[in-house]
Amino acid sequence: MPTPEEEYELAAAEFKAGNAAQGAQHLRNAAFNGHLPAQDQLARVYFAQLKSREDLADLESAAQGGDHVALFVLAMCLIEGRLIDKDTDKAVTALGHAAQQGNRMAQAMLGKGAGGGKP
């Protein structure tokens, strides 16, 4: 089984070769296994794809399904009021769930270490 770094490198190679679906899968694998640059890149992809309420519903569905990067992006939408009413309380809750699932960006925003505990 490839390490998160190897998954990230495989993603880059697949994208470079024009294999977007395979690249996306490797990027998700790396992100879901704690690779911070992969989490950041995947969050940017999710955020860029948000153009309608239907896109937001898809993001919410992914977040409810346990996708911690989707949870992080949903929190950002709640903070910014993008396609949804601003709600800081819900954003903090979503960040907390994402952090508990290993999302390092959410952990950093909440001031928590990689283990999810308080600093």
CORWO-V419330 format. One line per field, one symbol per residue. phi: phi as a letter, one per 20 degrees, with the letter a starting at -180 (. if undefined). A space follows every 10 residues. Layout:
# CORWO-V419330
phi: ???
This chain:
# CORWO-V419330
phi: .ffgffffff fgffffendf ffffffffgf ffdnfgffff fffffgffee cbffffffff ffffeoffff gffgfffffe membffbfff ffffffffff eoffffgffe mdfgeneff
